[in-house]
Amino acid sequence: MSSRSTCRPTTRAFWCSFCRGRRVSPCKNLRRRQGLSGTRSTFPPGRDVVWDGEVFRLEQPSGHPSAPKPSADRLFKSLADHRGQFAIGVVLSGTGSYGIREIREADGITIAEEPESCKYDSMPVSAIRTGCTDLILTPQQIGQHLQKIISTSRDLSSLKELNVDPSRSKDLLEILLAHTQVDFRQYKENTIHRRIERRMIAKGIDDSEHYVALCRKSVDEVEALYRDLLISVTRFFRDIEDFLFLADLLRETYSDKPPKEPVRIWVPGCATGEEAYTLAIIACEALGGLDKVASDDVQVFATDIDERALAVARKATYPIAAISDIRRDYLEKYFDVNQEVITVKQKLRSMILFTRHNVFQDAPFASTDIVSIRYVLIYFNSRLQERVLNRVLYSLKSDGILLHGTSETTGRTGSGFIQLNNHNRIYKKRDRKRTGRDTELAFTPEHRHGAHSGSHASTAVPDRWEKFDQLANAVVTNGLLVGRGQSILRIFGDIAPFCEIKSSGPDLLKNVSLLKKQFASEAASLLLVAFKYKEKRAGRWHAFEGVGFNTLQITAYPLPSEGDDEEDTVLLGFATEQRELPDAEEKSDYINYIEDELSRTRDALRVTVEHSPWPL
Ligand SMILES: C[S@@+](CC[C@H](N)C(=O)[O-])C[C@H]1O[C@@H](n2cnc3c(N)ncnc32)[C@H](O)[C@@H]1O
């Protein structure tokens, strides 16, 4: 279904190419109620049009007075609600648009007219800016392509092929990893397959082998699949009850005890920014309103791996249709509104840092009061969800608040949180003074730990171990906690593949010299530097074959002591991946990596020479 107000010459080409060879009646003005089959309709001005599941209906406009009438957004939303994945939204030239996201979210196909071919390009431009358009085509191409999409089979046989031959989806995930450095292998398989299939339908391809071949040669298609996998759909005050509950909670908390430090909020998977701005508004309101707070009273770290979504977020300008999600008083206080767009006020913008960050690959933000991770975990498999939630646990202060989306749970990390209310997905982090029984929850059964500190199953666990456990769970799957003198204090996960037995005797497992020869010296250098500078240091990727991986990277995370009676420790993490090793074409990456390695070696040497407490 396309949206247009009048039949402009620029759109005639689209209709000609689409209608060629089909039985379509001449273009008519839409009557009050009208069926669909074989008709082209124009919408009369001043009224909205919605699809009610059986017919198109003309309705009184219900949006903001300055919203366009008829509203393409309302039409698209009604189509997404009733037709889901079978809806197709085409945005030709005109003004304003938001509802294209609704179609995309419902797994329908979205197409925007190539802006250069438009007389008025603001509507396709704003549709493209949402990052939710599958295809950007000229009017002639749209017509031809629609024919292809409509005739592409949707019997899910291509999806079945992906299940029968997992190497095809594995190939695609490896192509994606090489191109984007994002590893989708721990995302839910069904979601991945659905997204691949959507792209195949959008491209009119019904054989998964052909699609894999297309991705091998087309960077644009890999980019499109990447964006599709990220599903960067969001809105202001999504699940409003949760935000109202949070607003009350913060107001009560801060009226009793105004915060002495900035309120720190982390929003992983912030997409185009609406959720981050919503949280900043809620925090400002709880602190007495925008006029009362200083810009640094509220600090929001809004992160995502989708650079295009982040660019939209930083721009802070949204289509006028977004106003239907925002309370009128908030709209007046926090936004500038004009005919076509709304823009977040500068002061609110200055409280938010939008930055690229992978929630399971990059280090978590520390000492946060609120983490809002909504509609992100649903895309991860249960193991990855658990790992990310452990990062959230680590990130939050001891009474910090966690916000989830509907249908998201705290899973196996559940006992780290208390749900504050049965109706909302809002949790508080449990107090840190916990018993050993609680700590078991931070570990999965396959994690061996405490190798040299005894079993903690029934005794109270010192804070220091807890801190390590949380950090270790948050950042590594397999690792070692190392004290000064390279003594191993604790083992986490399975480190057996990285060790070799060089001698026998009681000290066999007590020292990092148990690591395999090819990385033992690098591990020692990383440890030296991490102890000295108290900074995280990553080693190089080693070619190293194991079950399900061919590369290994060692990273040292310093854990400085918090008191005189504690010693500094460093967590050595072993990350493994199946990845393509640099070839001649990736020379510049390779040079960067050699330079990094040189500088690491120099650092290590300097520290070794100046400060080493150990014999060289
Ligand atoms: C459906 S949107 C959720 C938007 C927002 N949190 C909300 O509740 O409306 C999911 C977002 O998660 C992001 N995402 C997916 N994997 C991620 C990862 N590994 N690290 C950070 N962000 C990720 C996607 O790019 C996308 O913007």
The ligand as a Gaussian input file, in Angstrom:
#p B3LYP/6-31G(d) Opt

LIG

0 1
 C       14.266000      -2.993000      19.297000
 S       15.571000      -1.889000      19.573000
 C       15.246000      -1.418000      21.226000
 C       15.212000       0.055000      21.394000
 C       14.909000       0.561000      22.785000
 N       15.762000      -0.028000      23.791000
 C       13.458000       0.421000      23.169000
 O       13.180000      -0.225000      24.165000
 O       12.598000       0.932000      22.508000
 C       16.972000      -2.975000      19.790000
 C       18.294000      -2.223000      19.724000
 O       19.331000      -3.046000      20.250000
 C       20.495000      -2.786000      19.489000
 N       21.445000      -3.887000      19.662000
 C       21.384000      -5.152000      19.177000
 N       22.474000      -5.855000      19.550000
 C       23.235000      -5.023000      20.300000
 C       24.488000      -5.167000      20.959000
 N       25.172000      -6.317000      20.923000
 N       24.988000      -4.100000      21.642000
 C       24.305000      -2.914000      21.675000
 N       23.121000      -2.720000      21.050000
 C       22.587000      -3.762000      20.374000
 C       19.976000      -2.645000      18.074000
 O       20.889000      -1.956000      17.237000
 C       18.690000      -1.871000      18.304000
 O       18.905000      -0.494000      18.183000

